[in-house]
Amino acid sequence: MVVIQQLANELIEAEKTRKPIAPLSERFPNITLDDAYQIQLQYVAEKRAQGARIIGKKIGATSKAIQEMFGVGQPDYGHLFDTMMYSDGDKVPLERLLQPKVECEIAFVLKKDLTGPTVTPLDVIEATDYIVPAIEIIDSRIEDWNIRFEDTVSDNGSSALVVMGSKPTKLEGLDLSCLGMNVSHNGEFLESATGAAVLGNPLYAIAWLANALSAYDVPLLAGEIVLSGAFTKALPIQDGDTFTAEFAHLGSVTASFTDGRNVE
């Protein structure tokens, strides 16, 4: 039997102490996807009780690269809190994290609610105020990223921190499936991709999320930030690293990482 409250507490404690836990799916081989989302919702309830405020949602495992990297075959999602947010160019403290990786994507900021289960890409366009480049720092409270789909879902979609770009752009006239992005690491070009890597189009990802959330009576709300999913594979981070994601028409976003424990 999966103990929802116990596992949610274990994940919160792992985040607090920076000591990862054994995979839930190994300890509870019969864990279901519904169990995993119930653990996530309990994790969210505990975070809110501690004073964190929900400001949006994130979609994960939308690209083939990410799905292959972590051995999953469908998207997942997690909740974003105000305590996660950084701005373009900020120094991000690695001491907050366990085993972080970078994902580069587009953030949607909503002006209308989106409530599934029948949300379409057109609904997403009408509900979007603007988009900005974003860097999500994913992290796992599970040892060595040894995760099955149920593990990452339970672990709030492996979400940790977000660096938001500073240039809002309206959707009008943009074809997000063809939108190009270049990623650089410490000033050196690393790789490129287009929005087609995100379920064919990031709009489809947002619609998928709104519809998936309806099963748990969770809407996407006006004013919320929604991360639509990574264009490329997740990239490991070391102390002193700087990553920049530059998007056609949208501008760029940069995150630099420093570990305060290494400062003498």
C-alpha positions as CSV (number, residue, x, y, z in Angstrom):
1,M,0.0,0.0,0.0
2,V,1.3,3.4,-1.0
3,V,1.4,5.9,1.9
4,I,0.6,9.2,0.3
5,Q,1.3,11.5,3.2
6,Q,4.5,9.7,4.3
7,L,6.0,9.9,0.8
8,A,5.1,13.5,0.3
9,N,6.8,14.3,3.6
10,E,9.9,12.3,2.6
11,L,10.2,14.4,-0.6
12,I,9.9,17.6,1.3
13,E,12.5,16.5,3.8
14,A,14.9,15.4,1.0
15,E,14.5,18.9,-0.6
16,K,15.2,20.5,2.8
17,T,18.2,18.4,3.7
18,R,19.6,18.0,0.2
19,K,19.7,14.2,0.8
20,P,17.9,12.3,-1.9
21,I,15.8,9.3,-1.2
22,A,15.5,5.8,-2.8
23,P,13.1,5.6,-5.7
24,L,9.4,5.4,-4.7
25,S,8.8,3.0,-7.6
26,E,11.4,0.5,-6.2
27,R,9.9,0.6,-2.7
28,F,6.3,0.5,-3.9
29,P,6.4,-1.5,-7.2
30,N,2.6,-1.3,-7.5
31,I,2.5,2.5,-7.3
32,T,0.0,3.9,-9.9
33,L,0.0,7.2,-11.8
34,D,-3.0,8.3,-9.7
35,D,-1.0,7.5,-6.5
36,A,1.9,9.7,-7.9
37,Y,-0.3,12.7,-8.6
38,Q,-2.0,12.3,-5.1
39,I,1.5,12.4,-3.6
40,Q,2.3,15.5,-5.6
41,L,-0.9,17.2,-4.5
42,Q,-0.1,16.4,-0.9
43,Y,3.5,17.8,-1.4
44,V,1.9,20.9,-2.8
45,A,-0.5,21.2,0.2
46,E,2.5,20.9,2.6
47,K,4.5,23.5,0.8
48,R,1.5,25.9,0.9
49,A,1.1,25.2,4.6
50,Q,4.7,26.4,5.0
51,G,3.9,29.7,3.3
52,A,4.7,29.0,-0.4
53,R,2.3,30.4,-3.0
54,I,1.4,28.7,-6.2
55,I,2.1,30.9,-9.2
56,G,1.9,28.5,-12.1
57,K,2.5,25.0,-13.5
58,K,5.3,23.3,-15.4
59,I,5.1,20.6,-18.1
60,G,7.8,18.1,-18.3
61,A,8.9,15.3,-20.6
62,T,7.4,16.9,-23.7
63,S,10.4,16.4,-26.0
64,K,11.6,13.0,-27.3
65,A,15.1,13.9,-26.0
66,I,13.8,14.3,-22.4
67,Q,11.5,11.2,-22.7
68,E,14.4,9.1,-23.8
69,M,16.8,10.6,-21.3
70,F,14.5,9.6,-18.3
71,G,12.8,6.6,-19.8
72,V,9.2,8.1,-19.9
73,G,6.7,8.0,-22.7
74,Q,4.3,10.9,-21.9
75,P,4.4,14.4,-20.5
76,D,4.0,15.1,-16.8
77,Y,3.4,18.3,-14.8
78,G,4.3,20.0,-11.5
79,H,3.4,23.1,-9.6
80,L,5.5,26.4,-9.5
81,F,5.9,28.4,-6.3
82,D,6.9,32.0,-5.7
83,T,9.9,30.7,-3.8
84,M,11.3,29.2,-7.1
85,M,11.5,32.3,-9.2
86,Y,14.6,34.2,-10.4
87,S,15.1,36.9,-13.1
88,D,17.2,37.0,-16.3
89,G,20.9,37.2,-15.4
90,D,20.5,36.3,-11.8
91,K,23.0,34.2,-9.9
92,V,21.3,31.0,-9.0
93,P,22.6,29.4,-5.7
94,L,23.5,25.7,-6.2
95,E,23.4,25.2,-2.5
96,R,19.6,25.1,-2.8
97,L,19.7,22.1,-5.0
98,L,20.6,18.4,-5.0
99,Q,21.5,17.2,-8.6
100,P,20.2,20.0,-10.9
101,K,20.0,20.2,-14.6
102,V,19.0,23.0,-17.0
103,E,16.1,23.0,-19.5
104,C,15.4,25.8,-21.9
105,E,11.8,26.6,-22.9
106,I,9.0,29.1,-23.3
107,A,6.9,30.4,-20.4
108,F,3.3,31.4,-21.1
109,V,1.7,34.0,-18.9
110,L,-2.1,33.7,-18.9
111,K,-4.7,36.5,-18.9
112,K,-7.7,34.0,-18.8
113,D,-8.4,30.8,-17.0
114,L,-8.0,27.5,-18.9
115,T,-10.2,24.7,-17.6
116,G,-10.2,21.3,-19.3
117,P,-11.0,18.7,-20.4
118,T,-11.8,20.2,-23.9
119,V,-9.2,23.0,-24.1
120,T,-7.8,23.5,-27.7
121,P,-4.7,25.2,-29.0
122,L,-7.0,28.1,-30.1
123,D,-8.2,28.4,-26.5
124,V,-4.6,28.6,-25.4
125,I,-3.9,31.5,-27.8
126,E,-6.9,33.4,-26.6
127,A,-6.0,32.9,-23.0
128,T,-2.3,33.9,-23.3
129,D,-1.2,37.4,-22.4
130,Y,2.4,37.0,-23.5
131,I,5.3,34.6,-23.7
132,V,8.9,34.9,-22.5
133,P,12.1,32.8,-22.7
134,A,12.7,30.8,-19.6
135,I,15.3,28.5,-18.1
136,E,13.9,25.8,-15.8
137,I,16.2,24.2,-13.3
138,I,15.0,20.7,-12.8
139,D,16.1,18.6,-9.8
140,S,15.3,15.2,-8.4
141,R,14.8,14.3,-4.8
142,I,15.3,10.7,-6.0
143,E,18.8,9.2,-5.8
144,D,20.9,9.5,-9.0
145,W,17.9,10.5,-11.2
146,N,16.9,6.8,-11.0
147,I,13.3,7.6,-11.8
148,R,10.3,6.0,-13.4
149,F,7.4,8.1,-14.5
150,E,5.7,7.7,-11.2
151,D,8.7,9.0,-9.3
152,T,9.0,12.2,-11.2
153,V,5.3,12.9,-11.0
154,S,5.4,12.3,-7.2
155,D,8.4,14.6,-7.0
156,N,6.4,17.6,-8.3
157,G,7.6,17.0,-11.9
158,S,11.2,17.2,-10.8
159,S,10.8,21.0,-10.6
160,A,13.1,23.2,-8.6
161,L,13.7,26.8,-9.8
162,V,12.9,29.0,-12.8
163,V,14.7,31.9,-14.4
164,M,12.3,34.1,-16.3
165,G,13.2,36.3,-19.3
166,S,12.5,40.0,-19.3
167,K,11.0,40.6,-22.7
168,P,7.3,39.9,-23.0
169,T,6.2,39.0,-26.5
170,K,2.6,38.6,-27.9
171,L,1.7,35.4,-29.7
172,E,0.2,37.2,-32.7
173,G,2.1,36.3,-35.9
174,L,4.3,33.6,-34.3
175,D,4.5,30.0,-35.4
176,L,5.8,28.4,-32.3
177,S,6.5,25.0,-34.0
178,C,9.1,26.7,-36.2
179,L,10.5,29.0,-33.5
180,G,14.2,28.5,-33.3
181,M,16.4,28.4,-30.2
182,N,20.1,28.3,-29.6
183,V,21.7,27.3,-26.3
184,S,25.1,28.4,-25.2
185,H,27.2,27.1,-22.3
186,N,29.9,29.5,-20.9
187,G,29.8,31.5,-24.1
188,E,30.1,28.5,-26.4
189,F,27.3,27.3,-28.7
190,L,25.9,24.0,-27.5
191,E,22.9,23.1,-29.5
192,S,19.8,24.3,-31.2
193,A,16.2,23.2,-31.6
194,T,12.7,24.4,-32.6
195,G,9.4,24.5,-30.9
196,A,8.3,21.4,-32.8
197,A,10.3,19.4,-30.3
198,V,7.6,20.2,-27.7
199,L,4.8,17.9,-28.6
200,G,4.9,19.4,-32.1
201,N,4.1,22.9,-30.8
202,P,4.2,24.4,-27.3
203,L,0.6,25.4,-27.7
204,Y,-0.3,21.7,-27.8
205,A,1.6,21.2,-24.6
206,I,-0.4,23.9,-22.8
207,A,-3.7,22.5,-24.1
208,W,-2.6,19.0,-22.9
209,L,-1.8,20.3,-19.5
210,A,-5.1,22.1,-19.0
211,N,-7.0,18.9,-20.0
212,A,-4.8,16.6,-17.9
213,L,-5.3,18.9,-14.8
214,S,-9.1,18.7,-15.1
215,A,-8.9,15.1,-13.8
216,Y,-7.8,16.6,-10.5
217,D,-10.1,19.7,-10.6
218,V,-7.1,21.9,-11.0
219,P,-7.5,24.8,-13.5
220,L,-4.8,27.0,-15.1
221,L,-5.6,30.5,-13.8
222,A,-5.3,34.0,-15.2
223,G,-2.0,35.4,-14.1
224,E,-0.3,32.1,-13.8
225,I,3.0,31.2,-15.5
226,V,3.0,27.9,-17.4
227,L,6.3,26.4,-18.6
228,S,5.6,24.6,-21.8
229,G,8.4,22.0,-21.8
230,A,12.1,21.8,-22.9
231,F,13.2,22.2,-26.5
232,T,16.3,20.1,-25.9
233,K,17.7,17.5,-23.4
234,A,18.4,18.5,-19.8
235,L,22.0,19.8,-19.3
236,P,24.0,19.2,-16.1
237,I,25.2,22.2,-14.1
238,Q,28.5,22.8,-12.4
239,D,29.6,25.6,-10.1
240,G,30.4,28.7,-12.2
241,D,28.4,27.7,-15.3
242,T,26.4,30.2,-17.3
243,F,23.7,29.1,-19.7
244,T,22.0,31.3,-22.3
245,A,18.9,30.4,-24.4
246,E,18.3,32.7,-27.3
247,F,15.0,32.4,-29.1
248,A,14.1,33.9,-32.5
249,H,11.7,36.9,-32.0
250,L,11.6,36.4,-28.2
251,G,15.1,37.5,-27.1
252,S,17.2,35.5,-24.6
253,V,17.4,34.5,-21.0
254,T,20.6,33.8,-19.0
255,A,21.3,32.0,-15.8
256,S,24.6,31.8,-13.9
257,F,25.2,29.3,-11.2
258,T,27.3,29.6,-8.1
259,D,27.8,27.5,-5.0
260,G,28.1,29.7,-2.0
261,R,29.6,26.9,0.0
262,N,32.7,27.0,-2.2
263,V,33.4,30.6,-1.4
264,E,36.3,31.0,1.1
